[in-house]
């Protein structure tokens, strides 16, 4: 089973499959912000870059 959701960042539609953390959050409506794998990677990379830039 899966849900189709829209990425908050790039607005592309992607699927959340059963067993994923985002699937659980979507099902329980704990979060309304969902990101595709590409956007999650970009956000994580930018956060790491900014962290090391400050030191």
PDB file of N, CA, C and O in Angstrom:
ATOM      1  N   UNK A   1       0.848  -1.174   0.000  1.00  0.00           N
ATOM      2  CA  UNK A   1       0.000   0.000   0.000  1.00  0.00           C
ATOM      3  C   UNK A   1       0.893   1.236   0.000  1.00  0.00           C
ATOM      4  O   UNK A   1       1.991   1.219   0.555  1.00  0.00           O
ATOM      5  N   UNK A   2       0.411   2.306  -0.627  1.00  0.00           N
ATOM      6  CA  UNK A   2       1.172   3.548  -0.658  1.00  0.00           C
ATOM      7  C   UNK A   2       0.230   4.747  -0.761  1.00  0.00           C
ATOM      8  O   UNK A   2      -0.941   4.616  -1.116  1.00  0.00           O
ATOM      9  N   UNK A   3       0.772   5.903  -0.443  1.00  0.00           N
ATOM     10  CA  UNK A   3       0.074   7.174  -0.607  1.00  0.00           C
ATOM     11  C   UNK A   3       0.876   8.017  -1.590  1.00  0.00           C
ATOM     12  O   UNK A   3       2.104   7.940  -1.629  1.00  0.00           O
ATOM     13  N   UNK A   4       0.184   8.811  -2.372  1.00  0.00           N
ATOM     14  CA  UNK A   4       0.851   9.756  -3.259  1.00  0.00           C
ATOM     15  C   UNK A   4       0.714  11.136  -2.647  1.00  0.00           C
ATOM     16  O   UNK A   4      -0.392  11.601  -2.370  1.00  0.00           O
ATOM     17  N   UNK A   5       1.856  11.791  -2.438  1.00  0.00           N
ATOM     18  CA  UNK A   5       1.877  13.119  -1.839  1.00  0.00           C
ATOM     19  C   UNK A   5       2.710  14.045  -2.708  1.00  0.00           C
ATOM     20  O   UNK A   5       3.474  13.591  -3.559  1.00  0.00           O
ATOM     21  N   UNK A   6       2.561  15.335  -2.491  1.00  0.00           N
ATOM     22  CA  UNK A   6       3.293  16.335  -3.250  1.00  0.00           C
ATOM     23  C   UNK A   6       4.437  16.856  -2.389  1.00  0.00           C
ATOM     24  O   UNK A   6       4.242  17.202  -1.224  1.00  0.00           O
ATOM     25  N   UNK A   7       5.624  16.907  -2.969  1.00  0.00           N
ATOM     26  CA  UNK A   7       6.805  17.411  -2.277  1.00  0.00           C
ATOM     27  C   UNK A   7       6.593  18.889  -1.945  1.00  0.00           C
ATOM     28  O   UNK A   7       6.157  19.668  -2.792  1.00  0.00           O
ATOM     29  N   UNK A   8       6.901  19.259  -0.725  1.00  0.00           N
ATOM     30  CA  UNK A   8       6.720  20.634  -0.278  1.00  0.00           C
ATOM     31  C   UNK A   8       7.670  21.580  -0.995  1.00  0.00           C
ATOM     32  O   UNK A   8       7.339  22.746  -1.211  1.00  0.00           O
ATOM     33  N   UNK A   9       8.833  21.094  -1.360  1.00  0.00           N
ATOM     34  CA  UNK A   9       9.845  21.936  -1.971  1.00  0.00           C
ATOM     35  C   UNK A   9       9.698  22.062  -3.487  1.00  0.00           C
ATOM     36  O   UNK A   9       9.564  23.169  -4.007  1.00  0.00           O
ATOM     37  N   UNK A  10       9.723  20.933  -4.196  1.00  0.00           N
ATOM     38  CA  UNK A  10       9.741  20.985  -5.664  1.00  0.00           C
ATOM     39  C   UNK A  10       8.363  20.769  -6.294  1.00  0.00           C
ATOM     40  O   UNK A  10       8.216  20.915  -7.507  1.00  0.00           O
ATOM     41  N   UNK A  11       7.371  20.430  -5.507  1.00  0.00           N
ATOM     42  CA  UNK A  11       5.977  20.255  -5.944  1.00  0.00           C
ATOM     43  C   UNK A  11       5.749  19.043  -6.843  1.00  0.00           C
ATOM     44  O   UNK A  11       4.698  18.934  -7.476  1.00  0.00           O
ATOM     45  N   UNK A  12       6.719  18.132  -6.908  1.00  0.00           N
ATOM     46  CA  UNK A  12       6.528  16.893  -7.664  1.00  0.00           C
ATOM     47  C   UNK A  12       5.781  15.881  -6.801  1.00  0.00           C
ATOM     48  O   UNK A  12       5.910  15.885  -5.577  1.00  0.00           O
ATOM     49  N   UNK A  13       5.013  15.029  -7.432  1.00  0.00           N
ATOM     50  CA  UNK A  13       4.288  13.983  -6.733  1.00  0.00           C
ATOM     51  C   UNK A  13       5.194  12.763  -6.580  1.00  0.00           C
ATOM     52  O   UNK A  13       5.856  12.346  -7.530  1.00  0.00           O
ATOM     53  N   UNK A  14       5.216  12.197  -5.370  1.00  0.00           N
ATOM     54  CA  UNK A  14       5.983  10.984  -5.133  1.00  0.00           C
ATOM     55  C   UNK A  14       5.184  10.078  -4.209  1.00  0.00           C
ATOM     56  O   UNK A  14       4.178  10.493  -3.633  1.00  0.00           O
ATOM     57  N   UNK A  15       5.637   8.847  -4.074  1.00  0.00           N
ATOM     58  CA  UNK A  15       4.889   7.853  -3.313  1.00  0.00           C
ATOM     59  C   UNK A  15       5.550   7.574  -1.975  1.00  0.00           C
ATOM     60  O   UNK A  15       6.773   7.488  -1.869  1.00  0.00           O
ATOM     61  N   UNK A  16       4.715   7.435  -0.958  1.00  0.00           N
ATOM     62  CA  UNK A  16       5.154   6.994   0.360  1.00  0.00           C
ATOM     63  C   UNK A  16       4.716   5.551   0.527  1.00  0.00           C
ATOM     64  O   UNK A  16       3.526   5.246   0.453  1.00  0.00           O
ATOM     65  N   UNK A  17       5.671   4.669   0.749  1.00  0.00           N
ATOM     66  CA  UNK A  17       5.357   3.251   0.869  1.00  0.00           C
ATOM     67  C   UNK A  17       5.289   2.831   2.333  1.00  0.00           C
ATOM     68  O   UNK A  17       5.950   3.407   3.197  1.00  0.00           O
ATOM     69  N   UNK A  18       4.480   1.821   2.583  1.00  0.00           N
ATOM     70  CA  UNK A  18       4.298   1.295   3.923  1.00  0.00           C
ATOM     71  C   UNK A  18       5.646   0.863   4.495  1.00  0.00           C
ATOM     72  O   UNK A  18       6.440   0.205   3.822  1.00  0.00           O
ATOM     73  N   UNK A  19       5.890   1.244   5.743  1.00  0.00           N
ATOM     74  CA  UNK A  19       7.139   0.910   6.403  1.00  0.00           C
ATOM     75  C   UNK A  19       8.091   2.088   6.493  1.00  0.00           C
ATOM     76  O   UNK A  19       9.029   2.054   7.289  1.00  0.00           O
ATOM     77  N   UNK A  20       7.876   3.132   5.697  1.00  0.00           N
ATOM     78  CA  UNK A  20       8.721   4.326   5.755  1.00  0.00           C
ATOM     79  C   UNK A  20       8.242   5.234   6.885  1.00  0.00           C
ATOM     80  O   UNK A  20       7.067   5.221   7.250  1.00  0.00           O
ATOM     81  N   UNK A  21       9.165   6.022   7.431  1.00  0.00           N
ATOM     82  CA  UNK A  21       8.817   6.939   8.518  1.00  0.00           C
ATOM     83  C   UNK A  21       7.821   8.004   8.048  1.00  0.00           C
ATOM     84  O   UNK A  21       6.886   8.340   8.775  1.00  0.00           O
ATOM     85  N   UNK A  22       8.016   8.534   6.837  1.00  0.00           N
ATOM     86  CA  UNK A  22       7.092   9.545   6.318  1.00  0.00           C
ATOM     87  C   UNK A  22       5.702   8.965   6.103  1.00  0.00           C
ATOM     88  O   UNK A  22       4.707   9.669   6.277  1.00  0.00           O
ATOM     89  N   UNK A  23       5.619   7.703   5.729  1.00  0.00           N
ATOM     90  CA  UNK A  23       4.329   7.033   5.564  1.00  0.00           C
ATOM     91  C   UNK A  23       3.577   7.034   6.888  1.00  0.00           C
ATOM     92  O   UNK A  23       2.384   7.333   6.944  1.00  0.00           O
ATOM     93  N   UNK A  24       4.295   6.695   7.945  1.00  0.00           N
ATOM     94  CA  UNK A  24       3.693   6.666   9.283  1.00  0.00           C
ATOM     95  C   UNK A  24       3.231   8.068   9.694  1.00  0.00           C
ATOM     96  O   UNK A  24       2.141   8.228  10.243  1.00  0.00           O
ATOM     97  N   UNK A  25       4.060   9.078   9.428  1.00  0.00           N
ATOM     98  CA  UNK A  25       3.704  10.451   9.769  1.00  0.00           C
ATOM     99  C   UNK A  25       2.500  10.920   8.972  1.00  0.00           C
ATOM    100  O   UNK A  25       1.633  11.615   9.501  1.00  0.00           O
ATOM    101  N   UNK A  26       2.444  10.547   7.714  1.00  0.00           N
ATOM    102  CA  UNK A  26       1.312  10.937   6.878  1.00  0.00           C
ATOM    103  C   UNK A  26       0.029  10.285   7.384  1.00  0.00           C
ATOM    104  O   UNK A  26      -1.015  10.931   7.477  1.00  0.00           O
ATOM    105  N   UNK A  27       0.120   9.017   7.703  1.00  0.00           N
ATOM    106  CA  UNK A  27      -1.046   8.273   8.154  1.00  0.00           C
ATOM    107  C   UNK A  27      -1.580   8.830   9.468  1.00  0.00           C
ATOM    108  O   UNK A  27      -2.793   8.895   9.670  1.00  0.00           O
ATOM    109  N   UNK A  28      -0.678   9.234  10.363  1.00  0.00           N
ATOM    110  CA  UNK A  28      -1.080   9.783  11.658  1.00  0.00           C
ATOM    111  C   UNK A  28      -1.259  11.298  11.615  1.00  0.00           C
ATOM    112  O   UNK A  28      -1.659  11.908  12.606  1.00  0.00           O
ATOM    113  N   UNK A  29      -0.960  11.907  10.458  1.00  0.00           N
ATOM    114  CA  UNK A  29      -1.070  13.359  10.265  1.00  0.00           C
ATOM    115  C   UNK A  29      -0.238  14.146  11.277  1.00  0.00           C
ATOM    116  O   UNK A  29      -0.642  15.220  11.724  1.00  0.00           O
ATOM    117  N   UNK A  30       0.931  13.600  11.633  1.00  0.00           N
ATOM    118  CA  UNK A  30       1.817  14.308  12.551  1.00  0.00           C
ATOM    119  C   UNK A  30       2.587  15.412  11.841  1.00  0.00           C
ATOM    120  O   UNK A  30       3.005  16.385  12.469  1.00  0.00           O
ATOM    121  N   UNK A  31       2.770  15.264  10.551  1.00  0.00           N
ATOM    122  CA  UNK A  31       3.524  16.254   9.796  1.00  0.00           C
ATOM    123  C   UNK A  31       2.779  16.578   8.506  1.00  0.00           C
ATOM    124  O   UNK A  31       2.140  15.711   7.911  1.00  0.00           O
ATOM    125  N   UNK A  32       2.867  17.818   8.089  1.00  0.00           N
ATOM    126  CA  UNK A  32       2.250  18.215   6.830  1.00  0.00           C
ATOM    127  C   UNK A  32       3.308  18.564   5.781  1.00  0.00           C
ATOM    128  O   UNK A  32       2.975  18.887   4.640  1.00  0.00           O
ATOM    129  N   UNK A  33       4.584  18.496   6.173  1.00  0.00           N
ATOM    130  CA  UNK A  33       5.673  18.797   5.267  1.00  0.00           C
ATOM    131  C   UNK A  33       6.338  17.496   4.839  1.00  0.00           C
ATOM    132  O   UNK A  33       6.899  16.772   5.662  1.00  0.00           O
ATOM    133  N   UNK A  34       6.269  17.212   3.552  1.00  0.00           N
ATOM    134  CA  UNK A  34       6.861  15.992   3.022  1.00  0.00           C
ATOM    135  C   UNK A  34       7.785  16.342   1.876  1.00  0.00           C
ATOM    136  O   UNK A  34       7.451  17.162   1.021  1.00  0.00           O
ATOM    137  N   UNK A  35       8.952  15.715   1.865  1.00  0.00           N
ATOM    138  CA  UNK A  35       9.969  15.991   0.861  1.00  0.00           C
ATOM    139  C   UNK A  35      10.354  14.717   0.140  1.00  0.00           C
ATOM    140  O   UNK A  35      10.461  13.657   0.756  1.00  0.00           O
ATOM    141  N   UNK A  36      10.564  14.816  -1.177  1.00  0.00           N
ATOM    142  CA  UNK A  36      11.034  13.677  -1.957  1.00  0.00           C
ATOM    143  C   UNK A  36      12.501  13.413  -1.596  1.00  0.00           C
ATOM    144  O   UNK A  36      13.130  14.223  -0.915  1.00  0.00           O
ATOM    145  N   UNK A  37      13.031  12.301  -2.045  1.00  0.00           N
ATOM    146  CA  UNK A  37      14.408  11.918  -1.703  1.00  0.00           C
ATOM    147  C   UNK A  37      15.418  12.952  -2.194  1.00  0.00           C
ATOM    148  O   UNK A  37      16.381  13.250  -1.488  1.00  0.00           O
ATOM    149  N   UNK A  38      15.215  13.502  -3.389  1.00  0.00           N
ATOM    150  CA  UNK A  38      16.145  14.497  -3.922  1.00  0.00           C
ATOM    151  C   UNK A  38      16.182  15.742  -3.044  1.00  0.00           C
ATOM    152  O   UNK A  38      17.258  16.249  -2.726  1.00  0.00           O
ATOM    153  N   UNK A  39      15.022  16.231  -2.656  1.00  0.00           N
ATOM    154  CA  UNK A  39      14.950  17.437  -1.833  1.00  0.00           C
ATOM    155  C   UNK A  39      15.483  17.174  -0.426  1.00  0.00           C
ATOM    156  O   UNK A  39      16.144  18.036   0.154  1.00  0.00           O
ATOM    157  N   UNK A  40      15.203  15.994   0.128  1.00  0.00           N
ATOM    158  CA  UNK A  40      15.744  15.653   1.450  1.00  0.00           C
ATOM    159  C   UNK A  40      17.266  15.666   1.413  1.00  0.00           C
ATOM    160  O   UNK A  40      17.911  16.158   2.339  1.00  0.00           O
ATOM    161  N   UNK A  41      17.839  15.123   0.339  1.00  0.00           N
ATOM    162  CA  UNK A  41      19.292  15.093   0.206  1.00  0.00           C
ATOM    163  C   UNK A  41      19.849  16.512   0.103  1.00  0.00           C
ATOM    164  O   UNK A  41      20.846  16.829   0.753  1.00  0.00           O
ATOM    165  N   UNK A  42      19.223  17.365  -0.699  1.00  0.00           N
ATOM    166  CA  UNK A  42      19.687  18.745  -0.857  1.00  0.00           C
ATOM    167  C   UNK A  42      19.610  19.504   0.460  1.00  0.00           C
ATOM    168  O   UNK A  42      20.539  20.235   0.803  1.00  0.00           O
ATOM    169  N   UNK A  43      18.527  19.345   1.200  1.00  0.00           N
ATOM    170  CA  UNK A  43      18.352  20.031   2.484  1.00  0.00           C
ATOM    171  C   UNK A  43      19.412  19.573   3.474  1.00  0.00           C
ATOM    172  O   UNK A  43      20.016  20.395   4.163  1.00  0.00           O
ATOM    173  N   UNK A  44      19.642  18.261   3.549  1.00  0.00           N
ATOM    174  CA  UNK A  44      20.646  17.718   4.468  1.00  0.00           C
ATOM    175  C   UNK A  44      22.039  18.221   4.095  1.00  0.00           C
ATOM    176  O   UNK A  44      22.813  18.601   4.974  1.00  0.00           O
ATOM    177  N   UNK A  45      22.367  18.227   2.799  1.00  0.00           N
ATOM    178  CA  UNK A  45      23.673  18.685   2.346  1.00  0.00           C
ATOM    179  C   UNK A  45      23.886  20.161   2.680  1.00  0.00           C
ATOM    180  O   UNK A  45      24.960  20.542   3.145  1.00  0.00           O
ATOM    181  N   UNK A  46      22.869  20.992   2.444  1.00  0.00           N
ATOM    182  CA  UNK A  46      22.973  22.419   2.769  1.00  0.00           C
ATOM    183  C   UNK A  46      23.152  22.645   4.265  1.00  0.00           C
ATOM    184  O   UNK A  46      23.915  23.523   4.667  1.00  0.00           O
ATOM    185  N   UNK A  47      22.465  21.872   5.088  1.00  0.00           N
ATOM    186  CA  UNK A  47      22.596  21.999   6.549  1.00  0.00           C
ATOM    187  C   UNK A  47      24.014  21.645   6.991  1.00  0.00           C
ATOM    188  O   UNK A  47      24.587  22.330   7.838  1.00  0.00           O
ATOM    189  N   UNK A  48      24.577  20.592   6.430  1.00  0.00           N
ATOM    190  CA  UNK A  48      25.945  20.189   6.776  1.00  0.00           C
ATOM    191  C   UNK A  48      26.931  21.246   6.312  1.00  0.00           C
ATOM    192  O   UNK A  48      27.859  21.599   7.040  1.00  0.00           O
ATOM    193  N   UNK A  49      26.732  21.753   5.099  1.00  0.00           N
ATOM    194  CA  UNK A  49      27.599  22.791   4.560  1.00  0.00           C
ATOM    195  C   UNK A  49      27.583  24.044   5.441  1.00  0.00           C
ATOM    196  O   UNK A  49      28.632  24.612   5.741  1.00  0.00           O
ATOM    197  N   UNK A  50      26.389  24.466   5.849  1.00  0.00           N
ATOM    198  CA  UNK A  50      26.269  25.644   6.704  1.00  0.00           C
ATOM    199  C   UNK A  50      26.873  25.418   8.090  1.00  0.00           C
ATOM    200  O   UNK A  50      27.438  26.338   8.681  1.00  0.00           O
ATOM    201  N   UNK A  51      26.756  24.211   8.599  1.00  0.00           N
ATOM    202  CA  UNK A  51      27.321  23.882   9.896  1.00  0.00           C
ATOM    203  C   UNK A  51      28.844  24.059   9.863  1.00  0.00           C
ATOM    204  O   UNK A  51      29.415  24.688  10.755  1.00  0.00           O
ATOM    205  N   UNK A  52      29.503  23.503   8.835  1.00  0.00           N
ATOM    206  CA  UNK A  52      30.943  23.578   8.749  1.00  0.00           C
ATOM    207  C   UNK A  52      31.442  24.958   8.314  1.00  0.00           C
ATOM    208  O   UNK A  52      32.590  25.316   8.580  1.00  0.00           O
ATOM    209  N   UNK A  53      30.598  25.719   7.657  1.00  0.00           N
ATOM    210  CA  UNK A  53      30.979  27.067   7.248  1.00  0.00           C
ATOM    211  C   UNK A  53      31.153  27.978   8.464  1.00  0.00           C
ATOM    212  O   UNK A  53      31.948  28.918   8.436  1.00  0.00           O
ATOM    213  N   UNK A  54      30.403  27.691   9.530  1.00  0.00           N
ATOM    214  CA  UNK A  54      30.470  28.523  10.735  1.00  0.00           C
ATOM    215  C   UNK A  54      31.676  28.209  11.604  1.00  0.00           C
ATOM    216  O   UNK A  54      31.941  28.931  12.565  1.00  0.00           O
ATOM    217  N   UNK A  55      32.413  27.153  11.294  1.00  0.00           N
ATOM    218  CA  UNK A  55      33.594  26.803  12.111  1.00  0.00           C
ATOM    219  C   UNK A  55      34.860  26.972  11.363  1.00  0.00           C
ATOM    220  O   UNK A  55      35.936  26.721  11.906  1.00  0.00           O
TER     221      UNK A  55
END
